[in-house]
Amino acid sequence: MRTSACSFEVPFRVRVGLAATLLALAGMASGAPQPAASELPAARDALLAQAQGQRDARDWPLALHSFRLGRERYPQDLAFQWGEIQTLADGGQSAEAVALAQQLLERRPDDPDTLLVMGYAQLRHAGVYASLEYVDRAMQHAGERPYVVREYLLALQRAHLADAALEIARQRPGLLSAQQQWELEADAAAENVRHAALPARGEAERFDAADRALARYDALLAQWRSAGNVPPALVQRVRIDRLQALHARSRMQELVDEYEALVAEGAEVPVYALGDVASAYLYLKQPQRAAALYRQLIAANYLRHEVSARQDQDFGLQYAYADQGEFEAARQSAHAVAAQQPPWRTLEGDKEATPNPAYLDARHMAAMMDFYAGDTPGAQRALERLVAAAPTRSHLRVDLATVYAARGWPRKAEIELKIAEAHDPRDVGLETAQGQVALDLQEWRQARELSADTLARYPENQRAQRLARQWRAHDSAELQLALSKGLGNDNPIAGGRDLGAEATLYSRPLAENWRLLAGLGQRRGNFSDGRAQHNFVRAGLEWRSRDWTVLGELAENHFSHGGRTGGGIGVNYQIDDAWSLQAGAQRLARDTPLQALRNNITSDRLDLGVRWRQSERRQWSFSASPSNFSDGNRRRSLLLSGQERLVTRPNWYLDAGVEIYATRNRRNDVAYYSPLSERSLLPSLRWNHTLRQDSARAWTQFAGIGLGGLTQQGYGGSALGVLSYGQRYRINDLFEVGGTLSAISRSYDGRREREWRIAFDLNQRF
């Protein structure tokens, strides 16, 4: 925060009559012949004016010569000695000035004018606080003299005690000039802003100082505008200083609006205010503008010698890069900053090295930039090392838990957060991380309470806002739509020009764990013996709790031979972060082949599965699905699938996959596709590219290719190929939509079929 530049004024003018008397007394004491008394004031005043003019012209050698000449001619006139001291201080010889002033003080220790001159010398030699000591002593001895009080006010102002100075100035109106009074009011308001930026004693007081500072600024600006004679440059300066108060109050949009208004008016916003503006742009998800300002601060070398300011600039720039998707730039910057910090530092006067906090912070930031760039294993290893080195730093454990959760290990994250809770149980970052992990674990009550608590305590905190949005999304009704359209003509399973559409509506959660559901759908396709169609309506109940998801439903099915009631149940049990079990049973299964339903043949199905997921980079699953058809056919299907990460880059990754499928039917003399035995192997590659992403919005594209083969009993082997391309767009936690275009080439009963298929899905919460 800038303060006004106040020069130390010459506090006195030695009166001519007093000087003449002193000179006369000196002359009588020496016995030397003296000029007439009428000649003394004119000669003395001329020499003093000459010396002061040379000093004002910053001609220090000539001014010193004149003052010393006056001191020699008029040894009892202290004005020349005071002028010599001030000139020495002005000319860069502050040590000599202090020594000379000290000689005077030894003879006149309580003289207020000499104390003021010493204050002037100390201002140049040792700074504002050393100067204030002597001005304060002058005030104690001559507090009734206006010029002493004025110098005391200005000394307080220079020492960043403008509030105290302003209180005295208001008790002594007219003591300062209008310009000095305005500048003092501006500095006092700026002093309030500095207090607002300091940590509060308690949560309830976090914004008290900022609110008081803003109220003071608003009153001051209103007063100045009504007065109409305050210099525009000073009004502009106060508006710029007010930006920091807006930042301390987290009124970021107002800050940015005021900054842009100042720039539009042609104001040159000084560098000291740009850090708060950059932070506000980053908060408002305008990372390009934030990055430009952070680069400007770094290029200007502003406060780069201060560790905290340098970290604010470097880390702010890295977050700005990450928020605009420039993950590689963020990583390079973070690792370059970390490389500049040694693990240990030696404090002055201490022989033994101590840990360097800046090193820990820089390594922490580098690990998080790795995480945002998709290098989750690297970020995990780095954070685990940091936690081992500094186990009581709860923010390190919180970020390590965040990485664990992103890798699909919420239980491991939960344990890490519990350890962090022992060190700082009310930290907002800890609680929001616990809330997000609670959502992953389906601990609904815990998530609700944590979200309500953090948002009430820190409504401006973006992590608290993010958790609140996630909770609102969970606590909403949900509509799921799915549409699939086949463009082939002779698919023996789905039919030519087939269409599948389904809509499911879930209620808001009831009693934490329950949701009602209702849905309807249709499947239809053209076959050689006619058109088949299946309409269904379903209703059910879902129960979700930690480790368990259970869904039961009843369905009314309508196809060519009237309506029939079926139903089903599905269970998913999460054993730990890696293993899960699935089981389900359906009466009148919805995926019964359309051609079978057209011929009044239904099926019941059982599903059993197990999945092992090491992380986001590796997983395998196995399922067995036996089906019994009403015509006596028995189908047994097995599917083994796996995925392995091959390449990870900041904005894209490449996975390898494989599907091994086998099915066996008791009968093949039926009206639907039913091979006695069929086996397929389909290796594949899938590429996923993030086009745009921020905290809630994401736009991705993906493409896949699979080349393999299948074998059908009685028809031998043939090639199997799949191509696909799609995009997904998530606007926020409430809306997501995606579409995929795929091409499939495979054989049925020895006849190759090629088809195109379009799939679309939408998820809306409200």
N, C-alpha and C positions, 0 to 999 in steps of 0.2 A: 504494500500500500504506500503510495507516495505521500510525503508531507511537504508543506510549502517551504520554500527556501527562504529563510529569514536571516538577514545579515545582522551581525552584532553592531548596533548603532553606537556612535560616539556618545556616551551618556551625559556629557556635561559641556558647558562652555565657561571657562574660568572668567569671572567678571573682571572688567578692566580696573575698577577701583581697587579691588582686593589685590590685584597684581601690582598696581602702582605702590600700594602701601607696603607690600612685601619687599619690593625692590628698594624702596627707600630705606626700609629697616636694614636690608642687607648692605646697602651702601654705607650707612652710618656705622655699621659694625665693622666694615673693612677699612673705613677711613679714606677710601679712594674718592677722587673727584667724580661727581655724578652730574649728568645733564639735568636741565630744569625739569621739574615734575610734569610740566605740561607736555614735554617732549616724550616722556616715557611711554604712555599708552599707545601713541601712534607708532613708534618704532617697534615696540613689542608686538602689537597687533598685526603690523605688516609682515613681520618675520613669521609669526604663527600662521597667518593666512597663506603666506608663500609655502610653508612646509605642508600645510594641509592640502593645498592645491596640488603640490607634487605627489602627495600620497594618493589623492583622488585620481590622478593621472597614472597611477601605478608605477611611477618612477621612483622605485624604492631607494636606490643609492642617493639621489638628490634630496629626497625627503629626509632620509637619515642624516645627511649632512646639515640640512636646515634645522632639524630638531636638535641635533647635538650642538650646533652653533647657538641656538636659543638657550639650551641648557647651560652652556658656558657663560653666556652673557647675563642670563637671568637664573642663577642657580637655585633660587628659592621659588621659582615659578614651576609648579609641578606639571603644568600643561605640556611643556616641552618633553618632560620625562615620560609622561603618559603617551604622548604622540610617538616618541621613539620606540616604546614598548610595542605599541600597536603596529607600527611600521615594520619592526623586526618580525612580528608574527605574520603580517601580511606577506612579507618577502621570503618566507620559508625558513627564517631563523627563529623558530618558535622556542627552541631550548634557550637561546640567549635572551629571548623576550621574557620567558618564565624566570630566569635567573635574575634579570634586572628588576622585574616586578617583585620578586621575593626580597630583594634588598630594600625596596621601598616599604614592603609590608613589615619588615623587621623594625623599621623606624616608626611606622604608622599602622599597627596591626588592626585597628578598628576603623580605619578611614574607609567609608563606603565607596568613594570614587576610586581609590587604589584597589579595593577588592574587585570592583567592576573591571578595572583594567587587567587585573590578574585573571579574572574570568575570561576576558577576551583572549589573553595569551594561551590559557589552558584550552580554550575551544580549538585553537589551531594546533596545539601540541598534543593533548591527551583526549580530546573529544568532548561531547556534550555533557557527560555526567561529571567529569572533572570541572568543567566550567560552571555547572550548576552549583557545585559546592561553594564556590566563592561568591556567586551572585546571591545565593541564599544567605550567606553571612552578611552581605551588604544589606539585604532586605531586613535582617534582624536588627541592624544598627540604624537604618534610616528608612524604615517602612512608611514613613509619612511623606517622603519625597516622591513626587509623581514619576520622575525619570527613573528612579530606582525600582519602583513597582513595575514600570513598563518593561525594564530590562529583565526583571524577574519573570514576568509573564512570558516574554519571548524565550527565556532560557527553559522554562517549563515546557513550552511548545516544542522547542528543539529536542528535548529529552522525552518526547512522546507522552507528555502529561498534559495534553491539550485540554482535557476535561477540567482539570484543576485550574488551569490558567483561565479558561473561559468563565468559571465560577467567580474568580476574582475580578475579571474584566467587567462582568455584569454588575458587580458591586461598585465599580468605579467607572461609570460611563464617561466617555470622552477621553479616556486615557490613551486609547489606541486610535489610529486613523481608521477610516471606513474600510480601506483595503486590508489593513491588519486584522480588523475585527472579522471580516468575511473569511479570511484565510484561517483564522483561529477556529471559527465555527466549522469550517470544512475539515480541519485536522481533528477536531473533537469528534465529529461524526465518523471519520476514518478510524479513530481509536476504538470506537464502539464496534466497528466491523472486525478489527483484529481480535477483539474479545469473542465475537460471534464465531470466528473460525477455530477457536480453541475447543478441546473436548469439554463437554459438560460434565458436571458432577453426577448427574442422574438423568435417566431417560426422559423424565417429565420436563427437564430444563434444557433439553437439547436445542430448542429453537427460541428460547426466551431472549437470549442476547441478540440473535439475528432479527427477531421481531422488533425489539427496541431500536436496533440500528436502522431498520427500514422505516419505522415510524418517524425517527428523527430526521432521516433524509427527506422523507415526503413532506414533513413540516417545513424543513429548511428550504427546499426547492419551491414550495408554495409561497413562502415568505419572500424569497428573492424574486420570484416572478411578479408578485404584486408590487414590490418595490420598484422594479424596472430599471434600476441603475447599477445592478451588479454586473461586472464584466462578463461577457459571454464565455470567455475562456475559463473563468472560475466555475461558472455553472456547468460547463462541459466536463470539467475535472471532477466535480461532485457526482455527476451522472456516471462517469466512468468508475469512480470509487464505489458507487452503489452496486455495481455489478457483483462485487465480491460478497456483499450482503445478500443479494439474491441467490448466489451460489450456496452460501452457508445455510440458507433457508430451503434449498432444493427447489427453488422456483425457476427451473431451468428454461422453460419456454419463455418466460418474461425476460430472463437474462439475454437469451438469444435475440428476442425482438428488440430490446433496448440497444444491444450491440449493433445490430443491423441498421437501426434507426440512426445511431451515431455515425456509422460509416456512410450512410446515405447523405447525411448532412455535411460530409467532408471532414469529419473529425479524424485525427490520427490517434487511434487507440494505442496507448503506450504498452510496452511489452509486459509490464507487470500485471496487466489485466488479462492477457491473452490465455494464460493457463486455465483460468476459470471459464473462459469462453469455450476453449477447446474441450474441457471436461463436460460442459453443458451440451455441446454438439454430440459428444460421444454418448451421453445419457439419452439424448433424443434420437438415437439411431441415425445420425448423419455422420458416419465415420470418415467420409472423404474430406469434409470441412474440418473435422477434428484433426485429421492427420496433417493437413496443410498448416494449421496453426502450431501443432507440436513441432513440425519441422522448422517453422519460423523461429520458435523459441530456442531450439537446439542450435540453429545456425547463428543466432544472435549471442550465443554463449551466456544466456541469461541464467544467473544463479547456478551455473553448472558446478561451482565449487561447493555447493551445499548438497549433501547426500540426499536429503528428502526431496528437494526440488528436482534434482537430476533424475531420481527414480520416478517421480510423478510424470516428468516429461517422457522419459524412455518407455516406461510401462504404458502410459497413455497412448503413445504412438504405436506400440505393439498391439494393444487392444483395438485401436482404430484399423490397423491393417487386417487383423483377424475378422473384425466385424464386416469388412467389405470383401471378404473372401480372399484376400492376398495372404494366404497362410504361409507361403514360403518366405515372403518378405518379413512377416512377423517372426518366424522362427530364426531367420538369419540375424535380425536385429536383436532378438532376445539372447541368442548364444554369443553374439559379439559383445553385448553388454556384460554378460556373465564372465566372459573370458578376461575382461578388464579388472575384475575384482579378485584380489588374493583371498585365500581362505582365512588368513591370519593378518592381524595388524599389531603394530607396536605403538602404544600411547606414549606421548612425551613424558619423560621422567620414569617410565616403567621399563625395566629390562626384559620382562617376559612378554611374549606375544599373547594376544587374546583373540578369541574368535571374531571375525568380521561380520556384523549383521547384514551389511550390504551384499556380501557374497551369498549368504543364505537366501536373501530376497531375490537376487538375480537368478540363482539356480532354480528357485521355485517358479519364477516367471518363465524361464526357459522350458521347464517341464510342462507348464500349462500351455505354452504355445505349441509344443510337440503334440499335446492332447488335442488341441483345436485343429491341428493339421492332420489328424488321423493316426498319428503314431502312438496309439494307446499302449503297446508294450513298452516303448521307450519312456513314455510319461510315467507309467506305473513303476518301472525300475527306478527312475530318478526320484520320484516322490517317496518311494519306500526307503531309499538311502537317506533322504533328508529327514524323514520321520525317525529313522534310527539314530541320526545324529542329533536331532532336537526333538525328543519325544514329548515335551510339554507344550510345543507350539501347536495349538488346537487347529489353527487355520490350515496347517500342512495336512493334518489328518482329515479335515473336511474335504480338501481337494483330492486327497488320495481316495476317500470314499466316493467322491464324484466319479473318478476314473473307474473304480470298481463297478459302480452302478451302470456306467455306460458300457462296460464290457459284459453286462448281464449277470452280475454277481451282487444282487441287493442284500443278501444275507451277510456276505463278507463286508459290504459297505456299512451295514447296520452295526456290526461289531466295532468297526473302526470309529464310527460316530459315538458309540457308547463310551469308548475310551476318551475321546475328545470332550465329551460331556463332563467328565470328572474335572477337567481343567477350566472350562468356561461354559457353564451350563446354559446361560442365557444369551449367548452370542447369536446374533441374527443369522449369520451364515451357517452356523451349526444347525439351528432349528429349521431353517428352510431346507437344508440338505436332508435332515431327518424326515421332514414332511414329504419330500420327493421320493425317498426310499420307502416310506410308509405306503405311498400310492403304488409303487412297484410291487410291494409285498401284499397288497390288498388289506392293509391295516387301516380301514376307513376312518374309524373314530380318531385314531392318533393323527392321521393326516388332517382331518378337519380342525382339530384343536390347535395343531401347530400352525396351520394357515391362518386361522383367526387371530392367534396370539401375535405372530410376526407382523401381520398387516396392521393390527391395531397399534402396535408399538412403533413400527417403522413403515408408515404408509408410502414414503417416498423411495424405499429401498427396492431396487429392481428385482432382487432375488425373491423378496416377499411378494412383489406383484406377480412374478412368474409363478410362484407356488399357488397364489390365489387364483390365477387363470386356470392352472391345471386342476385345482379343486373344483372350480365352477364347471369345467368341462366334464369332470367325473360326475358331478351332482346334477347333470342335465339329462333330459330325454335324448334319445339317439335314434336317428333314422339311417338305415343301411340299405343302399340300392346296389344291385349287380345286374349287368346286362351282357349277354354274349350272343354274337351273331356269326353263324358260319356261312361262308360264301361258296362252299363246295356243293356238288350236286348229288354225290353218291356215297356219302358217309354212312356205312351200315350200322353205326352205333347211334349217332345223333340224328341222322337223316339229312337229306339235301336241304340247303337253305334253312338250316335249323335256327331256332331262336330260343334263348333262355333268359327269363327275367324274374327277379325276385326282389321284394321289398320287405324289410323287417323293421318294426318300430318297437323300441325299448322304452319303458317308462323311466322316470327318475328313480334313483335308488329309494327303496322303502325299508325303514328300520335298518339302515346302514348296508345290509348284505343282500337284499332282495331286489329283483327287477321283474316286472311283468313284460311279456313280449307278445306281439301279434304280427303276423306276416301273411303275405300271399305271393303267389308266383305262377308262372306258366312255362311249360316246355312244349315245343312243337317242331315237327320236321316232316319232310316228304320222303316216302319210301316207294319202292317199285310197286307195292301192292296198295298204296294209298297214303293218306295223310294221318299222322298220329299226333295227339295232343293230350297234355296232362296239366290240369289246373289244380291248385291246392291252396288251402287256407289253413294257417296254423296259429296256435295260441299256447303259451307256456309260461314257465316261471324259471328264473335263473337265480342261483345262490352263489355268492362269491365271498370267500373269506381267505384268511392266510393259508396258502398252500393248496386251496381247493377251489374248483369251479365246477358246479353241477347245474345242468340244464335239463329240464323235462318239458315235454310238449305233447299236445294232441294235434292231429292234422286231419282235415277232411279232404279227400282226394277225389277228383272227378276226371275220368278218362272215357274211352269209348263205350264202356259197359257200365255206366252209372257211377254213383259215389260210394266210397268206402272210407271208414274211419281208421286211421292208424295213429302212430305216435312213436315216441322215442325218448331215450335218455342218454346224456353224455356226461362223462366225468373226466376231469383232468386233475391230477395230483402232482404237485411239484415237490419232489423228495428233498432236493437241495438246489444249489445254484447250477448244478450240472445235469442232474437226472430228473426226468419227469415221466409219468405214466399216463396213458390215455385209454379210455374204454368207452364203448357206446353200443347201443342196440336200437334198431329201428324195426317197427312193425309197419309193413307197406313202405319200404325204403323209397325215398324220393329219387334216388339215382337209378331205379329200375329202368332197363332199356325201354325206350318209347315203343319200339316195335313189339316188345313183350306185352306192354299194357294194352296196345291196340288189339292184341289177340287174347285179352282178358287173362293175362298171366302176371301175377304179382310176385314180389320177393320180400323176404325178411333178411336183415343184415346185422352182423355183429362185427365190431371193430375193436381191435386190441393193438396198442402201440407203445413204444418206448422211445425216448429221445435222450441223447447225450449231447450236451452243448458245452464245449470247453470255453468258448468265448465267441465274440463276434466274428472270429476268423476260422473257426473250425466247429463243425457239428455233424452228427450222424443220427439217423432215425430209422426205425424198423416198424412196420405195421403188418398185421395179418387181418384179412377181411373175408370171412366165410359168409356166403349167401345161400339161402334156400329158396328156390323158385316153386311156385304153386304147381308147375307141370312135372315136378319130380327131379328137376335138374339141381345139381349141387355144384356151386362154384367156390373155389378156394383161391384167394389172391394174396400174394406176398409182395411187399415193396421195401427195398433198402435204398436209402438215398443219403448222400453226403455232400458236404461243401467244405472247401479249403481255400483260404485266401492266398493268392499268388503275388499280387502287387498292390501296394497302398501308396497313393499320392495324396497331397492335400485336398484335391477336389474330385478325385476319382479313385476307384479301386477295381480290381479284376479278381473274380473268383472262379475256381474250377469246381465243377460239380459232376456227380454221377448218379444215375438212377438204374437200379437193377430190379426188373419186374418179372414176376412169374404168375401165371394163372392156369387153372385146370378146371374143366367142366366135366360133369358126368355124361352129359348128352350134347351132341352137336346136331341132332335131327330136330331142331326147334325153329320157330319162326323169327328168331333174333340171332344176332352174331354171338356165337358160343363155341369157340375153338376148343377141341379136347385138351390141347396144351399149347401154351404160347409163352415165350420168354423173350425179353428184350434187354439190351444194354445200351444206355445212352450217356456217354460222356459229354460234357458241355462246358462252355465258357460264358460267364455273365459279366458284363461291364456296366458299372453304375457311375454316373457323372453328376455332380451337383452344379447346377447352373447358377443358383442363387440361394443363399441361406442366411438367416439371422436368427434371433432367439426364438421366434415363433413361426416364421415363414420359411418355406423350403420349396424349391423347384428343382426337380431332378429328371434326368433322362436315363434310360437303361436299354441295353441291347444284349441279345443272347444268341448263341449258335450251339447246336447239338448235332453230332454226327455219330451214329451207332448202327446197330442192326437188331433184327428180331428173327425169331424162328417160330414158325407155326407148324404144329404136327400135321403132316399130310401135304404141306406146301413148301417145306424147306425154309431156307433163310433168305433174307432180303435186307436192303439198306433202310435205315430210319434217319430222317433229318428234320430238324426244327430250326426255324429262324424267328426272331421276335424283336420288336422295338416298341418302346412305350415311354410315357412321361407321367410324372405325378406332381401334383401341386397342392401344397398345404398352405392355406392362407393364415390360419391361426390354430389354436387348440380345438376349435369348434368345427372346422370345415376342411375336408380333404377330398381330392378327386384324382382319378387316374385312368389312363387308357392304354391299351396294348394292341398292337397289330402283329399277328403271327402267321407264319406259313409252315405247313406240315406236309411231309411226304412219307407215306408208309403203305404197306400192303395189307389187304384184308382178303383172306382166302385166295392168296396168290395173285390178287389184282391190285395194282398200285393206284392209290388215290392221292390226289394233291388238292389241298384246300387252303383257303385263307380264312382267318378268324379275327374278329374284332371283339375285344372285351372292354367293358367300362364299369367302374365302380365309384361310388360316392358315399361319404360318411358325413352326416350333418348332426351336430348336437345343438340343442336349443332349450 
